[in-house]
Amino acid sequence: MILGFAMPASFYPNYKDMRSDAYYAAAMSAGRNGSMAQEIHRQENNHYVDNLEELLKVDRGLTDDAQVTFVFGFVSESGFTFTTQHGKDKQKREVEFNYRDN
């Protein structure tokens, strides 16, 4: 009986890490999709956007996971920067996406 209780407790930290990594991967995926939406928007409108509402017109799936947030930074005619983060990622990792024309 004791062995039965000890093993699940030893696996718990790994399970938490796997969940955190999955949340981080969701933030990365949303960011990659956001980058593609930025490029599509620029091709259609000749400029990048600095808000999620405009990107959602290109890809409504960007908010499929309500825990993923987008924070926009530098945006100009020649490039953009934004970060994504998942609210449940215990490590609070941010993913940065940027592009700049030469």
Secondary structure, DSSP 8 states (H G I E B T S, - for coil): -HHHHHHHHHHHHHHHHHHHHHHHHHHHHHHHHHHHHHHHHHHHHSS--SSHHHHHHH-GGGGSSTTEEEEEEEEETTEEEEEEEETT-TT--EEEEEEE--
